[in-house]
Amino acid sequence: MTDVPSRPGPPWLTQLVDFAPLAAFVVTYFLSNDLFLATKVVMGASAAAVVLSLVVARRIPWMPLLTAVLVGVFGGLTLYLNDPSFIKMKPSIINTLFGIGLLAALAFGKMPLRSVMGGSFTMPDRAWKVLTLRCAIFFLCLALLNEVVWRSVSEEIWVYFRFPGLIAITFLFFIAQVPFMMRHSETDTAEEAGDQ
């Protein structure tokens, strides 16, 4: 029996797999005003996103897989215990895992952001370390922010905060890092040109 090789997915696949489950959650909530129904929908949509990636690209990306597992666990607890706090904690858990993962990678001398973004930016190791540390702190702050918000405001406001709030905050954070990355990329390029 031979393994079926993975193949590059179409450009729309990553965006669909990453954002469709969240969009399904938000749309369902605002149409039904029922967090438990929205939880069922996001659980199904997350599983469907993983299957779609497997069928189209013949691979399962780790981020949607991790999301689907956590949605399954926390969504299942929400439904089984009839307690919405579990699904509200899910963004906190995911962002905490990202933050701790990046800090652990730094501690072991690894720079996962370079693996992900290295094709777009060439920076010295020191700059990648700074960017990784900034991202780790950012994700931990997002986790804390989610905890504060869901525990202190209404369910509807939390859903607004979940989307588009968290997405917008994350987008603005990474946009704010572009000048740093460009500056260090340009410095690195200039140094290489000066050595020639």
Sequence and secondary structure as in RCSB ss.txt:
>XXXX:A:sequence
MTDVPSRPGPPWLTQLVDFAPLAAFVVTYFLSNDLFLATKVVMGASAAAVVLSLVVARRIPWMPLLTAVLVGVFG
GLTLYLNDPSFIKMKPSIINTLFGIGLLAALAFGKMPLRSVMGGSFTMPDRAWKVLTLRCAIFFLCLALLNEVVW
RSVSEEIWVYFRFPGLIAITFLFFIAQVPFMMRHSETDTAEEAGDQ
>XXXX:A:secstr
          HHHHHHHHHHHHHHHHHHHHHH  HHHHHHHHHHHHHHHHHHHHHHHSS  HHHHHHHHHHHHHH
HHHHHHT THHHHHHHHHHHHHHHHHHHHHHHTT  HHHHHHTTT    HHHHHHHHHHHHHHHHHHHHHHHHHH
HHS HHHHHHIIIIIHHHHHHHHHHHHHHHHHHHHHHHHHHHHHH 
